[in-house]
Amino acid sequence: MSNEVFDGPALAEKLSKLNNSQQSIESLSRWCISCRKKAKPIVETWDKFFNSSQREQRISFLYLANDILQNSRRKGSEFVNEFWKVLPGALKLVYENGDEHGKKVATRLVGSLLFCQLPSPSSCLYTSD
């Protein structure tokens, strides 16, 4: 268990340097997960940077969100709850305004998120009782 302390300016700096490399995405994802009690400000900052970034860099932000979601689910639902507030709009923006690569990434991410949510009924957004 990491003893990382959340630091907003540090997150902003890390997000500004985010790129498509696996190392960049995974190291920032681990840092965010280690600060998961601050999921709300982390996701709010992610959303701000995502929306102000260039079209090409938005793919890196989607990969980061996916990595955080996939790797934080075992530790709690903080990130799932927060990302579900902003991801639909982010995915729509990339799909509607992106190139073919962006559309493929958005489609693949939706499939990945849906697949990973289905095996666990407690993690579904809607369950019938």
CYANA upper distance limits for C-alpha pairs under 8 A (distance plus 0.5 A):
  1 MET  CA     34 SER  CA      7.98
  2 SER  CA     34 SER  CA      6.33
  3 ASN  CA     34 SER  CA      7.71
  4 GLU  CA     31 TRP  CA      7.81
  4 GLU  CA     34 SER  CA      6.52
  4 GLU  CA     35 CYS  CA      6.74
  5 VAL  CA     35 CYS  CA      6.91
  6 PHE  CA     11 LEU  CA      8.41
  6 PHE  CA     35 CYS  CA      6.18
  6 PHE  CA     38 LYS  CA      7.43
  7 ASP  CA     11 LEU  CA      6.77
  8 GLY  CA     12 ALA  CA      6.73
  8 GLY  CA     41 PRO  CA      8.47
  8 GLY  CA     42 ILE  CA      8.34
  9 PRO  CA     13 GLU  CA      6.70
 10 ALA  CA     14 LYS  CA      6.67
 11 LEU  CA     15 LEU  CA      6.54
 11 LEU  CA     42 ILE  CA      8.09
 11 LEU  CA     45 THR  CA      8.41
 12 ALA  CA     16 SER  CA      6.62
 12 ALA  CA     45 THR  CA      7.72
 13 GLU  CA     17 LYS  CA      6.97
 14 LYS  CA     18 LEU  CA      6.76
 14 LYS  CA     28 LEU  CA      7.59
 15 LEU  CA     46 TRP  CA      7.92
 15 LEU  CA     49 PHE  CA      7.69
 16 SER  CA     49 PHE  CA      8.19
 18 LEU  CA     24 SER  CA      6.53
 18 LEU  CA     25 ILE  CA      7.42
 18 LEU  CA     60 SER  CA      7.38
 18 LEU  CA     61 PHE  CA      8.25
 19 ASN  CA     24 SER  CA      6.58
 19 ASN  CA     25 ILE  CA      7.62
 19 ASN  CA     57 GLN  CA      7.62
 19 ASN  CA     60 SER  CA      6.27
 20 ASN  CA     24 SER  CA      7.45
 20 ASN  CA     25 ILE  CA      7.34
 20 ASN  CA     57 GLN  CA      8.45
 20 ASN  CA     59 ILE  CA      8.08
 20 ASN  CA     60 SER  CA      5.55
 20 ASN  CA     63 TYR  CA      8.36
 21 SER  CA     25 ILE  CA      6.86
 22 GLN  CA     26 GLU  CA      6.42
 23 GLN  CA     27 SER  CA      6.33
 24 SER  CA     28 LEU  CA      6.72
 25 ILE  CA     29 SER  CA      6.49
 25 ILE  CA     60 SER  CA      7.89
 25 ILE  CA     63 TYR  CA      7.52
 25 ILE  CA     64 LEU  CA      5.84
 25 ILE  CA     67 ASP  CA      7.98
 26 GLU  CA     30 ARG  CA      6.59
 26 GLU  CA     64 LEU  CA      7.90
 26 GLU  CA     67 ASP  CA      7.45
 27 SER  CA     31 TRP  CA      6.80
 28 LEU  CA     32 CYS  CA      6.66
 28 LEU  CA     64 LEU  CA      8.12
 29 SER  CA     33 ILE  CA      6.63
 29 SER  CA     64 LEU  CA      6.73
 29 SER  CA     65 ALA  CA      8.36
 29 SER  CA     67 ASP  CA      6.76
 29 SER  CA     68 ILE  CA      5.68
 30 ARG  CA     34 SER  CA      6.60
 30 ARG  CA     68 ILE  CA      7.97
 31 TRP  CA     35 CYS  CA      7.09
 32 CYS  CA     36 ARG  CA      6.72
 32 CYS  CA     39 ALA  CA      8.27
 32 CYS  CA     42 ILE  CA      7.71
 32 CYS  CA     68 ILE  CA      7.88
 33 ILE  CA     68 ILE  CA      7.12
 33 ILE  CA     71 ASN  CA      8.37
 33 ILE  CA     72 SER  CA      6.62
 35 CYS  CA     39 ALA  CA      7.66
 36 ARG  CA     78 GLU  CA      7.17
 36 ARG  CA     79 PHE  CA      7.60
 37 LYS  CA     78 GLU  CA      7.69
 38 LYS  CA     42 ILE  CA      6.71
 39 ALA  CA     43 VAL  CA      6.46
 39 ALA  CA     78 GLU  CA      6.36
 39 ALA  CA     79 PHE  CA      6.04
 39 ALA  CA     82 GLU  CA      7.29
 40 LYS  CA     44 GLU  CA      6.59
 40 LYS  CA     78 GLU  CA      8.27
 40 LYS  CA     79 PHE  CA      8.12
 40 LYS  CA     82 GLU  CA      6.44
 41 PRO  CA     45 THR  CA      6.49
 42 ILE  CA     46 TRP  CA      6.59
 43 VAL  CA     47 ASP  CA      6.52
 43 VAL  CA     79 PHE  CA      8.10
 43 VAL  CA     82 GLU  CA      6.88
 43 VAL  CA     83 PHE  CA      6.90
 44 GLU  CA     48 LYS  CA      6.75
 45 THR  CA     49 PHE  CA      6.70
 46 TRP  CA     50 PHE  CA      6.42
 46 TRP  CA     61 PHE  CA      8.04
 47 ASP  CA     51 ASN  CA      6.57
 47 ASP  CA     86 VAL  CA      7.28
 47 ASP  CA     90 ALA  CA      8.48
 48 LYS  CA     52 SER  CA      6.80
 49 PHE  CA     53 SER  CA      6.41
 50 PHE  CA     58 ARG  CA      6.32
 50 PHE  CA     61 PHE  CA      6.76
 50 PHE  CA     90 ALA  CA      8.22
 51 ASN  CA     58 ARG  CA      8.48
 51 ASN  CA     90 ALA  CA      8.26
 53 SER  CA     57 GLN  CA      6.69
 53 SER  CA     58 ARG  CA      6.85
 54 GLN  CA     58 ARG  CA      7.07
 55 ARG  CA     59 ILE  CA      8.18
 55 ARG  CA     94 VAL  CA      8.03
 55 ARG  CA     97 ASN  CA      8.45
 55 ARG  CA     98 GLY  CA      7.13
 56 GLU  CA     60 SER  CA      8.48
 56 GLU  CA    102 GLY  CA      8.43
 57 GLN  CA     61 PHE  CA      7.34
 58 ARG  CA     62 LEU  CA      6.83
 58 ARG  CA     94 VAL  CA      7.83
 59 ILE  CA     63 TYR  CA      6.75
 59 ILE  CA     94 VAL  CA      8.44
 59 ILE  CA    102 GLY  CA      7.07
 59 ILE  CA    105 VAL  CA      7.72
 60 SER  CA     64 LEU  CA      6.63
 61 PHE  CA     65 ALA  CA      6.69
 62 LEU  CA     66 ASN  CA      6.64
 62 LEU  CA     91 LEU  CA      8.46
 62 LEU  CA    106 ALA  CA      8.32
 62 LEU  CA    109 LEU  CA      8.34
 63 TYR  CA     67 ASP  CA      6.66
 64 LEU  CA     68 ILE  CA      6.66
 65 ALA  CA     69 LEU  CA      6.58
 65 ALA  CA     83 PHE  CA      8.09
 66 ASN  CA     70 GLN  CA      6.53
 66 ASN  CA    109 LEU  CA      7.65
 66 ASN  CA    113 LEU  CA      8.16
 67 ASP  CA     71 ASN  CA      6.52
 68 ILE  CA     72 SER  CA      6.23
 68 ILE  CA     79 PHE  CA      7.90
 69 LEU  CA     73 ARG  CA      6.65
 69 LEU  CA     79 PHE  CA      6.86
 69 LEU  CA     80 VAL  CA      6.62
 70 GLN  CA    116 CYS  CA      8.33
 72 SER  CA     76 GLY  CA      6.94
 72 SER  CA     77 SER  CA      7.98
 72 SER  CA     79 PHE  CA      7.54
 73 ARG  CA     77 SER  CA      6.38
 73 ARG  CA     79 PHE  CA      8.31
 73 ARG  CA     80 VAL  CA      7.74
 77 SER  CA     81 ASN  CA      6.54
 78 GLU  CA     82 GLU  CA      6.90
 79 PHE  CA     83 PHE  CA      6.30
 80 VAL  CA     84 TRP  CA      6.57
 81 ASN  CA     85 LYS  CA      7.59
 82 GLU  CA     86 VAL  CA      7.81
 83 PHE  CA     87 LEU  CA      6.09
 84 TRP  CA     88 PRO  CA      7.40
 86 VAL  CA     90 ALA  CA      6.84
 87 LEU  CA     91 LEU  CA      6.40
 88 PRO  CA     92 LYS  CA      6.62
 89 GLY  CA     93 LEU  CA      6.59
 90 ALA  CA     94 VAL  CA      6.82
 91 LEU  CA     95 TYR  CA      6.50
 91 LEU  CA    106 ALA  CA      6.19
 92 LYS  CA     96 GLU  CA      6.39
 93 LEU  CA     97 ASN  CA      6.26
 93 LEU  CA     98 GLY  CA      7.99
 94 VAL  CA     98 GLY  CA      5.36
 94 VAL  CA    102 GLY  CA      6.54
 94 VAL  CA    103 LYS  CA      7.05
 94 VAL  CA    106 ALA  CA      7.22
 95 TYR  CA     99 ASP  CA      8.44
 95 TYR  CA    102 GLY  CA      6.91
 95 TYR  CA    103 LYS  CA      5.12
 95 TYR  CA    106 ALA  CA      6.64
 95 TYR  CA    107 THR  CA      8.33
 96 GLU  CA    103 LYS  CA      8.19
 98 GLY  CA    102 GLY  CA      5.54
 98 GLY  CA    103 LYS  CA      6.60
 99 ASP  CA    103 LYS  CA      6.81
100 GLU  CA    104 LYS  CA      6.71
101 HIS  CA    105 VAL  CA      6.72
102 GLY  CA    106 ALA  CA      6.62
103 LYS  CA    107 THR  CA      6.60
104 LYS  CA    108 ARG  CA      6.51
105 VAL  CA    109 LEU  CA      6.50
106 ALA  CA    110 VAL  CA      6.73
107 THR  CA    111 GLY  CA      6.83
108 ARG  CA    112 SER  CA      6.60
109 LEU  CA    113 LEU  CA      6.55
110 VAL  CA    114 LEU  CA      6.59
111 GLY  CA    115 PHE  CA      6.48
112 SER  CA    116 CYS  CA      6.60
113 LEU  CA    117 GLN  CA      6.63
114 LEU  CA    118 LEU  CA      6.68
115 PHE  CA    119 PRO  CA      7.92
116 CYS  CA    120 SER  CA      8.48
117 GLN  CA    121 PRO  CA      8.09
117 GLN  CA    123 SER  CA      6.55
117 GLN  CA    124 CYS  CA      6.60
118 LEU  CA    123 SER  CA      8.27
118 LEU  CA    124 CYS  CA      7.29
120 SER  CA    124 CYS  CA      7.55
121 PRO  CA    127 THR  CA      7.64
122 SER  CA    127 THR  CA      8.40
